[in-house]
């Protein structure tokens, strides 16, 4: 099959199976391994595979694993699919004569793990399992101290993972991880189960307590808090998982007979407390002092490494990608140690190569076995499932297509359209993961993505009007160009080809430089060019508007553009970026002093304007700023937020000059490191985020007959209180 990876002078040809977010980390890690080349990527979505390959310069693109194995002459395949889709692809890779590297967990059952080990033994191929947290430097120091006897006999082991799970808020709810309450034990928990297996081995007894149940779309259930207790001889083991909002914690604490030790994965520190020869009070003082000093030294090293990496002076990245890099490096180092032959391995001709114990299939199986034992001990019934409601419109009867209808604004728009008796079709990447309210409304839901031309063509059948609310994302404007601007133009062209009567595009007031010096902003106000140079999101919105207006002018695209203000309401997050910058949930940096009136609009009012435009004649080519009369400042918003949430956030008034200077420093660091995405900052960009200008929305009021609610108390109740209640309702 391959050239026998690892031979001196030979190149190890690697294929990636799966082009999701973790593939970026693997590609970056492989780029640092000498003699390795990623030559192919495979994903069920060929479009996603092509995007990934284009971004990383990978020549081979496939949507079928068998095809990739047959055509690419691979030595190793990294399996980066969901846990329930590990076993079969890995077996196929091994039987094709390639080594396999699996993202954790090894598989979703211990029986599948046993099966892969058997195939690897038979084929003489290597298996590696990527438990990357075992390669954090602090954890390695803990293992050395434990095995050297410095900590004494192991008495207690505590493993804590308290980190919010973002998918519980925004999905995708069709992900395997959320399909059953126990699946989180095979998706996230194996990180910690691998620590238990590595430090103490298989547990004698396991007891489990799962609490804080929440209901998700499709009738799914999820438990946000888990406590797992076990014993290994006289060693007590406890694991705690919390996936709710809160201060993030991820650490391992060991109590030995001689000392205690703590690895903090969040801060990248490792500290030991052990007795000195001194009197008790002096001993305690010295322990506190030494712990603090070591924490400062390690934290300084981590920060220095981050800065040097950004400056291009170091290849050591932040702890998480660094650990993945070391894990991958370990696999390629250890799997070649036993290679002395010069040709491809034949079935039965060689024993399975050994790898580092931390990435071994035996430890991988141990982690999966513990997940199974915890699942059995929790005894969680399968979710009952949600019956599909009778649709209000039969497939093919919808006249309005909403692209982006599962988002915050999209859901409000669909609600309003349905209330007006309009037959609606929503295009969604994952129809099964759509919000429950859409299914209850009987909306026709079709699978698709606005960047996938074939799915757009299928969704346009019988459609008379289209609302385009979706947007692509990216780290640079080049990515916005590929994933947002170009697909948006193509959607508009397809609407022209299908004779769509009106095409509505959701832009944003972010295109304006809305600082105090801007005065009054109307639909005729031009974007700030300096801001567009640095703000990729705003630049993509402007590019989209200009491309669509050109299609309107040259080809008659029946276009209407909406520019919503700071949108508040049920279904949105109370941590609103239009109000302040939120580096953390407990800290917000105000845009200015926070005393300027904000150009807010309630999401239901916004939807009302969008639906009103459906029936107003002669507005093609028009754009509308959609803001209600300003009634609250950022500080008043935060006052209400704190009152309703029952918490206090740290507010930091921040001038545009300070934001600009900080951006200038970041630019300088990136420029030294020759970061291609480094752009000289724009003062206008930061000044404009204050929204201190006055927004004139009289055009929408007069032409659309729009009457947004301007009552301050109602704005606070619907725009702040209800989102807060929804957000913290399950806490």
Buried (B, 14 or more C-beta within 10 A) or exposed (E): BBBBBBBEEBBBBBBBBBBBEBBBBBBBBBEEBEBBBBBBBBBBBBBBBBBBBEBBEBEBBBBEBEEBBEEBBBBBBBBBBBBBBBBBBBBBBBBBBBBBBBBBBBBBBBEBBBBBBEBBBEBBBBBBBBBBBBBBBBBBBBBEBBEEEBBBEBBBBBBBBBBBBEBBEEBBBBBBBBBBBBBBBBBBBBBBBBBBBBBBEEBEEBEBEBEBEBEBBBEBBBBBBBBBBBBBEEBBBBBBBBBBBEEEBBBBBBBBEEBBBBBBBEBBBBBBBBEEEEEEEEBBEBBEEBBEEBBEEBBEBBEEBBEBBBBBEBEBBEBBBBBBBBBBBBBBBBBBEBBEEEEBBEEEEBEBBEBBEBBBBBBBBBBBBBBBBBBEBBEBEEBEEBEEEEBBBEEEEBBBBBBBBBBBBBBBBBBBBBEBEBBBBBBBBBBBBBBBBBBEBBBBBBBBBBBBBEBBEEBBEBBBBBBBBBBBEBEEBEBBBBBBBBBBBBBBBBBBEBEBEBBBBBBBBBBBBBBBEBEEBBBEBEBBEBBBBBBBBBBBBBBBBEBBBBBBEEEEBBBBBBBBBBBBBBBBBBBBEBBBBBEEBEEBBBBBBBEBBBBBBBBBBBBBBBBBBBEBEEBBBBBBBBBBBBBBBBBBBBBBBBEBBEEEBEBBBBBBEEBBBEBEEBBEBBBBBEBEEBBEBBBBBBBBBBBBBBBBBEBBBEBBEBEBBEEEEEBBEBBBBBBBEBBBEBE
